[in-house]
Amino acid sequence: MSLPSPRLAGRWSTGITMALLGLTPFVLLSTAPFLLTGVQAGELGTDRAGLQLGQGLANASYAFAVVLAADLMHRIDRRRIYLCCTLLIAAGAGLAAVSGSNGVLIAGRVLLGLGSGMLLVVALPPAVTGHGPRRIPLTVALINLGLFGGSVLGTSIGGFAATPGAWRWVHAAAAVVALAGFVVGLLGFERTEPGSPRMQVDPSGVPLAAAATFLPFVGVSVLVGHAPTSPGFLVPTALGLAALVLLVVREYRKENPLMPVRLIAHTLPITGIGAAMVTGAGFTAFTELAVLRLQQVEGHPPAVVGAALATQVAGMLVAILLIVRVLPTRWLPVLVLGGLLTVCAAGAVLLSGGGLVRAAVAGFLLGVGAGTGVGPGLFLGALSVPAPRLGPAFALVQLLRSEAAFLAAPVVMKLAMSEGAATPSSIDRTILLGVVLTGVGAVVLTGTLLLGGSGPQKPDLRRWTDGEGPAFRSPPVAAVLRE
């Protein structure tokens, strides 16, 4: 029996609005804390280690929630999940806004991460696939603006909100945005029946996902106050990464997997997801290192630092224009790998010296690189699987990307402050390491693409939206060597 649809259901503008209102608050608040540590520590009676633990738990809840949502969608209507998640985000952001201790702030941010991670899997697929092939480039560009544009804008907002009490208003605004998403969802999220209402909770996949996210994120969080050789870092991090590997292998071998690892284990998805992981980690690392140098070494106030890095927003806007132009063509893999190289170039600019001008130039490059390397990289993988599997595919690729990006920041901070405090030499060494790793990643992923033996191909977006197959015909890994 078909269910009555809300009055705004089925509209492209409604789908985009729901996705952006639901997803933007967490992404925006994921980079704002780079410049809020000092004022939050003073108001909440904690230190950098306590705030870093909260950041780690929030990121872990976000990464875990994408897998949880892939499981819940079998039994629960997407609309109900969306509405519950927007309320969860509003409650988490509101709790963080009124927090009087770090424990309350952590609780709020964990709720915020859980709701946002589930919405990534619940709200994005219908917005992308439900409005025909001609809408897809603009849809992907706008979603990229909401997801990763929030990251580049978050640093600047953090700079301007780094005064007593001001950061609370940022969280309060995030709560209002989430409530707006709830209202739009009531009016516009189409009612559907769950796919397999009698399906049981995955008895191993969900627990493995929890271990693969919370253990390593907590492990790297304790680096602030512990040595890299301490059991508090090594044990949970090693166990968590082992759980991640086991989860991926298990999903690959399973006949009815929670996430379609086998469908993604091909040249184009591996290239795209790998580029998104390395680009996201590089963006996070270089942004935090730029903040560290400008604030702690050069002594610029947070507002000045935020203003200097506002060029990231301009870079993201350039990336949006490139996505709309390039996604329907055969050059999407080139755009993705170019984004990774642009982030590497941003690191090279930071390595050439300090100062606000260099930071602004690097910020622009980081905006362009993150905008063209992360979101398009994820969609290079998504377009290589059938559209009906887009939600579970998003769960997998976002899990892997989150692990890379969010684990990078604490490690980078530890390396940059290896001498007890940030110094020009320690920051330069860390930036150099980041440049080398992103450069090596670009070379390896370019080699992966070339060894696949697939020439440039235009995505068949109509075949994809009609559910007749993937948009890209991705060859097996190293197909050239197998011939």
Number of C-alpha atoms within 10 A of each C-alpha: 4 7 9 10 14 15 12 17 19 17 15 17 13 18 26 21 20 26 25 24 21 34 30 22 29 29 21 26 24 22 23 26 22 23 27 23 19 18 16 24 17 11 14 16 11 16 15 14 17 20 24 23 22 24 25 29 24 25 29 30 24 31 31 29 27 29 28 24 25 22 21 22 23 19 16 18 18 25 21 16 18 27 22 15 26 29 21 23 33 30 23 29 34 24 23 29 23 16 18 13 15 21 16 18 23 24 19 26 31 26 23 34 33 26 32 29 28 29 27 25 27 28 24 22 21 22 24 23 21 17 16 14 17 11 16 21 21 17 22 22 24 20 23 23 22 22 23 24 26 25 27 33 24 25 32 27 25 27 26 20 23 24 16 13 14 16 23 21 16 22 25 21 17 27 26 19 21 33 21 19 27 24 14 21 27 19 15 23 27 21 16 15 16 15 14 12 13 10 11 11 13 14 8 10 22 20 14 22 25 20 23 28 29 22 24 27 32 24 24 26 28 20 23 20 11 15 14 16 10 12 12 17 21 17 14 20 24 15 16 24 18 15 22 22 14 16 21 19 13 18 19 19 11 13 10 9 15 22 27 24 21 16 18 22 17 22 25 28 28 22 27 27 29 27 33 35 27 28 35 28 27 29 31 24 24 27 25 20 24 26 23 23 23 22 18 14 15 15 11 16 15 25 18 16 26 27 17 26 29 23 24 30 26 19 24 29 19 17 26 23 15 18 25 18 15 17 22 18 14 15 15 26 25 16 21 31 28 18 29 35 23 25 33 31 19 29 31 18 20 26 19 9 12 17 14 17 12 19 27 23 18 30 31 26 27 34 32 28 32 33 36 34 33 30 25 29 31 25 23 26 29 28 25 24 24 20 25 18 16 24 24 25 30 25 27 25 28 24 24 19 23 22 24 20 20 23 25 20 25 23 17 22 20 23 20 24 16 15 11 10 12 20 17 15 11 18 24 20 14 23 27 17 15 23 24 15 15 25 18 14 21 24 13 15 22 17 13 19 25 16 18 22 17 16 10 12 16 16 21 17 23 17 16 22 22 16 15 12 19 25 23 23 18 24 19 16 21 17 16 13 9 9 5
